[in-house]
């Protein structure tokens, strides 16, 4: 299938786990081939994920991708050095578009108090042994090492109701932190989100390629994708057993919902949107 559309370049921002990748076995079906075809046809696929910088860097090296990405729910935005001009700060072979403040020191200063007040409801992921981490994350020992190299977010396992979660959220807000639910874990971070990060990167595209007409697609499946989906011209929800009511939070009339789960649901969303765009042109 060709995705070429005259005088139009599409920026596709996508979550990974349970959207691009299957939730249980992390398989990506034909999505890598679809991504390569989209790029060859003049569009951009940007991973906007809770995964870490090093996880994505290693993945891109393995799959020979050279594309911008957003990691840790908006904590870091990076682009290959030749993708945009005029960036002085670099990280490995990437320009730094944006980085949030590191969270380690702030979490360390309140971690004992959090455990004292909310300890019966939560567990810090990094406090688990490797066997427990493997069981909860579905990752291998080596993959866990990469997933644990977090700079902008802290993972917790939450085991209580919404009321207690709201109390924790209010406590964190008093320390200028926030909490959001991902596919497997809750994420504590500074006041960042995938939507703000997406808009930052869209602005870079528009600034550096001012003669190009851009539209945006966002693909996600869970709460930490909400801001990203609501920022997109075409938001897409990949079907999941956990997100039947998620659609109520999307404001756009251009919403697409897949009939299949990830990974097939991802390509389904992309094809539906491109068909819709072609009909409107």
C-alpha positions as CSV (number, residue, x, y, z in Angstrom):
1,X,0.0,0.0,0.0
2,X,1.2,3.5,-0.8
3,X,0.7,6.3,1.7
4,X,1.7,9.2,-0.6
5,X,-0.6,12.2,-0.5
6,X,0.1,15.2,-2.7
7,X,1.2,18.4,-0.9
8,X,0.8,16.8,2.5
9,X,3.1,15.4,5.1
10,X,1.6,13.5,8.1
11,X,3.3,13.4,11.5
12,X,2.3,10.2,13.2
13,X,2.8,10.2,17.0
14,X,2.4,6.7,18.5
15,X,2.5,5.0,21.8
16,X,4.3,1.7,21.8
17,X,3.1,-0.9,24.4
18,X,-0.5,-2.1,23.6
19,X,-0.6,0.3,20.6
20,X,2.3,-0.4,18.2
21,X,3.4,-3.5,20.2
22,X,1.3,-6.4,21.6
23,X,0.7,-5.9,25.3
24,X,1.7,-9.5,26.2
25,X,4.5,-10.6,24.0
26,X,5.6,-7.1,22.6
27,X,5.3,-8.4,19.0
28,X,4.9,-5.7,16.3
29,X,3.4,-7.7,13.5
30,X,3.8,-5.8,10.2
31,X,4.1,-2.4,11.9
32,X,7.8,-2.0,11.2
33,X,7.2,-2.5,7.5
34,X,4.3,-0.1,7.6
35,X,6.5,2.5,9.4
36,X,9.2,2.2,6.8
37,X,6.6,2.6,4.0
38,X,5.2,5.7,5.6
39,X,8.7,7.2,5.9
40,X,9.5,6.4,2.3
41,X,6.3,8.1,1.3
42,X,7.2,11.3,2.9
43,X,5.6,11.1,6.3
44,X,7.1,10.9,9.9
45,X,6.5,8.3,12.5
46,X,7.4,9.5,16.0
47,X,7.4,7.1,19.0
48,X,5.9,9.0,22.0
49,X,6.2,6.5,24.8
50,X,6.9,5.9,28.4
51,X,10.0,3.9,27.5
52,X,13.5,5.3,28.3
53,X,16.0,7.0,26.0
54,X,18.3,4.0,26.0
55,X,15.5,1.5,25.2
56,X,14.5,3.5,22.2
57,X,18.1,4.2,21.1
58,X,18.9,0.4,21.2
59,X,15.7,-0.4,19.3
60,X,16.4,2.1,16.6
61,X,19.9,0.8,16.1
62,X,18.6,-2.8,15.8
63,X,15.9,-1.8,13.3
64,X,18.0,0.8,11.4
65,X,15.6,3.7,12.2
66,X,16.9,7.3,12.2
67,X,13.8,9.2,13.4
68,X,12.9,11.7,16.2
69,X,11.3,10.3,19.4
70,X,9.8,11.3,22.7
71,X,10.6,9.2,25.8
72,X,9.3,8.9,29.3
73,X,5.8,10.4,28.7
74,X,7.2,13.7,27.4
75,X,10.3,13.9,29.6
76,X,12.7,14.0,26.7
77,X,12.4,14.9,23.0
78,X,15.3,14.0,20.7
79,X,16.0,14.1,17.0
80,X,18.9,12.8,14.8
81,X,21.5,15.5,14.4
82,X,20.8,16.2,10.7
83,X,17.0,16.2,11.1
84,X,16.8,19.8,12.4
85,X,19.3,22.6,12.5
86,X,20.5,24.9,15.3
87,X,20.6,22.7,18.3
88,X,23.6,23.0,20.5
89,X,22.9,20.3,23.1
90,X,23.3,16.7,22.1
91,X,23.0,13.3,23.6
92,X,24.9,10.5,21.8
93,X,23.9,10.9,18.1
94,X,20.8,13.0,18.9
95,X,20.0,16.7,19.3
96,X,18.1,17.5,22.5
97,X,14.9,19.2,21.6
98,X,13.7,19.3,25.2
99,X,14.5,17.6,28.5
100,X,12.5,18.0,31.7
101,X,14.2,18.3,35.0
102,X,15.6,15.0,36.4
103,X,13.3,13.5,39.0
104,X,15.7,11.4,41.0
105,X,16.6,13.9,43.7
106,X,13.0,15.1,44.2
107,X,11.7,11.5,44.5
108,X,14.5,10.6,46.9
109,X,13.6,13.5,49.2
110,X,10.0,12.4,49.6
111,X,10.2,8.7,49.0
112,X,10.2,7.7,52.7
113,X,7.3,9.9,53.4
114,X,5.3,8.5,50.5
115,X,6.0,5.0,51.8
116,X,5.0,6.0,55.3
117,X,1.6,7.4,54.2
118,X,0.8,5.3,51.1
119,X,3.0,2.2,51.6
120,X,0.2,-0.2,51.9
121,X,-1.2,0.9,48.5
122,X,1.9,1.1,46.4
123,X,5.3,-0.4,45.6
124,X,8.1,1.4,43.8
125,X,9.2,-0.7,40.8
126,X,12.9,-0.1,41.5
127,X,12.4,-1.6,45.0
128,X,11.4,-5.0,43.6
129,X,13.9,-7.7,42.9
130,X,14.7,-8.8,39.3
131,X,12.4,-11.8,39.4
132,X,9.4,-9.6,40.5
133,X,10.3,-7.0,37.9
134,X,10.4,-9.6,35.1
135,X,7.0,-11.0,36.2
136,X,5.3,-7.6,36.3
137,X,6.8,-6.1,33.2
138,X,7.1,-9.1,30.9
139,X,10.6,-8.0,30.1
140,X,13.8,-10.0,30.2
141,X,16.6,-9.3,32.7
142,X,18.6,-7.3,30.2
143,X,15.5,-5.3,29.0
144,X,14.7,-4.5,32.6
145,X,18.1,-2.9,33.0
146,X,17.4,-0.6,30.1
147,X,13.8,0.2,31.3
148,X,15.1,1.1,34.7
149,X,17.5,3.8,33.4
150,X,14.8,6.5,34.0
151,X,15.6,10.2,34.2
152,X,12.2,11.9,34.2
153,X,9.7,9.3,35.6
154,X,9.4,6.9,38.5
155,X,7.3,3.8,38.2
156,X,5.0,2.5,40.9
157,X,2.5,-0.4,41.2
158,X,-0.7,0.9,42.6
159,X,-3.1,-1.4,44.5
160,X,-5.9,0.7,45.9
161,X,-9.0,2.6,44.8
162,X,-9.5,5.9,42.9
163,X,-10.1,7.8,46.1
164,X,-6.8,6.9,47.6
165,X,-5.1,7.5,44.3
166,X,-6.6,11.0,44.3
167,X,-5.1,11.6,47.7
168,X,-1.7,10.6,46.4
169,X,-2.1,12.8,43.4
170,X,-2.8,15.8,45.7
171,X,0.2,15.0,47.8
172,X,2.4,14.8,44.7
173,X,1.0,18.1,43.4
174,X,2.0,19.8,46.6
175,X,5.6,18.8,45.6
176,X,5.1,19.9,41.9
177,X,4.8,16.3,40.7
178,X,2.0,14.4,39.0
179,X,1.0,10.8,38.5
180,X,-0.6,9.2,35.4
181,X,-1.6,5.6,34.6
182,X,0.2,3.8,31.8
183,X,-0.5,0.4,30.4
184,X,1.1,-1.6,33.2
185,X,2.3,0.9,35.8
186,X,1.6,4.3,37.2
187,X,4.2,7.0,36.4
188,X,5.3,9.8,38.8
189,X,6.9,12.7,37.0
190,X,7.2,16.5,36.8
191,X,4.4,18.3,35.2
192,X,5.0,16.8,31.7
193,X,2.8,14.8,29.3
194,X,2.8,13.3,25.9
195,X,0.6,16.0,24.4
196,X,2.8,19.0,25.4
197,X,5.8,17.1,24.0
198,X,4.0,16.3,20.8
199,X,3.2,20.0,20.2
200,X,6.8,21.0,20.9
201,X,8.0,18.7,18.2
202,X,5.2,19.7,15.8
203,X,6.4,23.3,16.2
204,X,10.0,22.2,15.3
205,X,8.7,20.5,12.1
206,X,6.8,23.6,11.1
207,X,9.7,25.9,11.9
208,X,12.3,24.0,10.0
209,X,10.1,22.9,7.1
210,X,7.9,26.0,6.8
211,X,6.8,25.3,3.2
212,X,5.4,21.9,4.1
213,X,1.7,21.3,5.0
214,X,1.5,19.1,8.1
215,X,-1.3,17.3,9.7
216,X,-1.1,15.0,12.8
217,X,-2.2,11.5,13.8
218,X,-1.9,10.2,17.3
219,X,-2.2,6.5,18.2
220,X,-2.6,5.3,21.8
221,X,-4.5,3.1,24.2
222,X,-4.4,4.4,27.8
223,X,-4.6,7.3,30.1
224,X,-1.1,8.6,29.6
225,X,-1.9,9.0,25.9
226,X,-5.0,11.2,26.5
227,X,-3.3,14.6,26.0
228,X,-1.5,13.4,22.9
229,X,-4.7,12.1,21.4
230,X,-6.6,15.3,22.2
231,X,-3.8,17.4,20.5
232,X,-4.0,15.5,17.2
233,X,-6.0,16.2,14.0
234,X,-6.8,12.5,13.9
235,X,-6.7,10.7,17.2
236,X,-6.8,6.9,17.1
237,X,-7.4,4.4,19.9
238,X,-6.1,0.8,19.6
239,X,-8.7,-1.6,21.0
240,X,-7.8,-3.1,24.4
241,X,-9.7,-5.0,27.0
242,X,-8.8,-2.2,29.4
243,X,-10.0,0.9,27.5
244,X,-13.6,0.4,26.6
245,X,-14.6,3.7,28.3
246,X,-11.5,5.6,27.1
247,X,-13.3,7.0,24.1
248,X,-15.4,9.3,26.4
249,X,-12.3,11.4,27.1
250,X,-11.5,12.2,23.4
251,X,-12.9,15.5,22.2
252,X,-12.3,15.2,18.5
253,X,-14.9,14.3,15.9
254,X,-12.1,12.7,13.8
255,X,-11.7,9.8,16.2
256,X,-10.8,6.3,14.9
257,X,-11.0,3.1,16.9
258,X,-9.5,-0.1,15.8
259,X,-11.5,-3.4,15.7
260,X,-8.4,-5.3,16.5
261,X,-5.9,-5.2,19.3
262,X,-2.2,-4.4,18.9
263,X,-0.2,-4.9,16.8
264,X,-2.8,-5.3,14.0
265,X,-4.9,-2.5,15.4
266,X,-2.2,0.0,14.8
267,X,-1.9,-0.5,11.1
268,X,-5.7,-0.7,10.9
269,X,-5.9,2.8,12.4
270,X,-3.3,4.2,10.1
271,X,-5.1,2.8,7.0
272,X,-8.4,4.1,8.2
273,X,-7.1,7.7,8.7
274,X,-5.3,7.8,5.3
275,X,-8.4,6.6,3.5
276,X,-10.4,9.4,5.3
277,X,-7.8,12.0,4.3
278,X,-7.9,11.0,0.7
279,X,-11.7,11.2,0.7
280,X,-11.5,14.7,2.0
281,X,-9.0,16.0,-0.5
